[in-house]
């Protein structure tokens, strides 16, 4: 289904690299997002960042690519990712292992 993976800068890069290795798909930069790109981030909190990336992709490709995140703060996010691991995370600030504490 997917031909490549795009990781949203900073938080989404590490999960995107892991997924690209697991699926044996290339990692691409923002200008190469296409109809068969999976967009990856660490969290959809308000959803603004993911929304902006999706909107850019839709303008360019006429379709909205699928998205994958580790965490989705469903009570306040403006969009629902296609794939997510956890959706009930409360309001606590999350620090991922690849970030400084």
C-alpha positions as CSV (number, residue, x, y, z in Angstrom):
1,X,0.0,0.0,0.0
2,X,2.8,2.5,0.9
3,X,5.7,3.4,-1.2
4,X,7.6,5.5,1.3
5,X,7.6,7.1,4.8
6,X,7.8,10.7,5.8
7,X,8.7,11.6,9.4
8,X,7.6,15.0,10.7
9,X,10.8,16.8,11.8
10,X,12.1,16.1,15.2
11,X,9.5,14.0,17.0
12,X,8.4,11.9,14.1
13,X,11.9,11.1,12.7
14,X,12.8,8.3,15.0
15,X,9.5,6.4,14.7
16,X,9.5,7.0,10.9
17,X,13.0,5.4,10.6
18,X,11.9,2.4,12.7
19,X,8.8,1.9,10.5
20,X,10.8,2.4,7.3
21,X,13.2,-0.3,8.3
22,X,10.4,-2.7,9.4
23,X,8.4,-2.2,6.2
24,X,11.6,-1.9,4.0
25,X,10.4,1.4,2.6
26,X,12.5,4.5,1.9
27,X,12.3,7.6,4.1
28,X,11.5,10.8,2.1
29,X,11.6,14.5,2.7
30,X,8.5,16.7,2.7
31,X,8.7,17.7,-0.9
32,X,8.5,14.0,-1.9
33,X,5.3,13.2,0.0
34,X,2.9,11.4,-2.5
35,X,-0.3,9.6,-2.6
36,X,1.3,6.4,-1.2
37,X,3.3,8.1,1.6
38,X,2.7,7.2,5.3
39,X,3.2,10.4,7.4
40,X,4.6,9.6,10.9
41,X,4.9,11.6,14.1
42,X,5.3,10.8,17.7
43,X,2.1,12.4,19.0
44,X,-1.0,14.2,17.7
45,X,-1.7,16.6,20.5
46,X,-3.6,19.6,19.1
47,X,-3.3,18.1,15.6
48,X,-2.1,21.4,14.1
49,X,1.3,20.0,12.9
50,X,-0.2,16.9,11.3
51,X,-3.0,18.9,9.8
52,X,-0.6,21.3,8.1
53,X,1.5,18.5,6.7
54,X,-1.7,16.7,5.4
55,X,-3.0,20.0,3.9
56,X,0.3,20.5,2.1
57,X,0.1,17.0,0.7
58,X,-3.5,17.4,-0.3
59,X,-2.8,20.6,-2.2
60,X,0.1,18.8,-4.0
61,X,-1.5,15.4,-4.6
62,X,-5.2,15.9,-4.4
63,X,-5.5,13.2,-1.7
64,X,-4.7,13.1,2.0
65,X,-2.0,10.5,2.9
66,X,-2.5,8.1,5.8
67,X,-0.9,9.0,9.2
68,X,0.6,7.0,12.0
69,X,1.5,8.2,15.5
70,X,2.5,6.7,18.8
71,X,0.0,8.8,20.9
72,X,-3.2,10.6,19.9
73,X,-4.7,13.0,22.4
74,X,-8.2,12.4,21.2
75,X,-9.9,14.7,23.6
76,X,-8.3,17.8,22.1
77,X,-6.9,16.9,18.7
78,X,-8.4,18.4,15.6
79,X,-7.9,15.2,13.6
80,X,-7.8,11.4,14.1
81,X,-4.6,9.7,12.8
82,X,-5.1,6.6,10.6
83,X,-3.0,4.5,12.9
84,X,-2.1,5.1,16.6
85,X,-0.9,3.1,19.5
86,X,-2.6,4.9,22.4
87,X,-5.5,7.4,22.6
88,X,-6.2,8.0,26.2
89,X,-3.1,9.7,27.6
90,X,-4.5,12.5,29.7
91,X,-2.8,15.9,29.8
92,X,0.6,14.9,31.0
93,X,3.6,16.1,29.0
94,X,5.3,13.2,27.3
95,X,9.0,12.9,27.1
96,X,10.2,10.2,24.6
97,X,13.4,8.2,25.0
98,X,15.0,10.1,22.1
99,X,14.3,13.5,23.7
100,X,16.2,15.4,26.4
101,X,14.5,15.5,29.7
